[in-house]
Amino acid sequence: MKVLLIPKYSHSVSAGFPSPADDFIDEEIDLLNKLIEQPSSTFLARVVGMSQINVGLFPGDLLIVERHIEPKNGSLVIAALDGELTCKTIDTERQLLLPANDAMQPIAIGNSELVIEGVVRRWIRCHVPLS
């Protein structure tokens, strides 16, 4: 597996005024190792739309999706419903895909063809759009 070492400052970052003494790097962190448990069964997906804003997912964010995890009731998943991909919370008890946006309705799974592509375990907030 590739290693991506990123420098980590030795102090936490204040949202106030920075201290001039805080510019010392004390270690490097392998981001891939921290964010991805099993690279061979992990993929990334970019968020579009507003259906997950109440859980903090916004357009442009990058999802880290793991295929090796068994989805449970309440898991945030990437699902192919009748061939269309969506990111929703799965309610296995009521057979629904739930948005996290009060303006949107749950989607009944019913007799639809549903394939869970993976479970969203982490995401990266992209404050500035990536190309």
Disulfide bonds with the S-S distance in Angstrom:
none
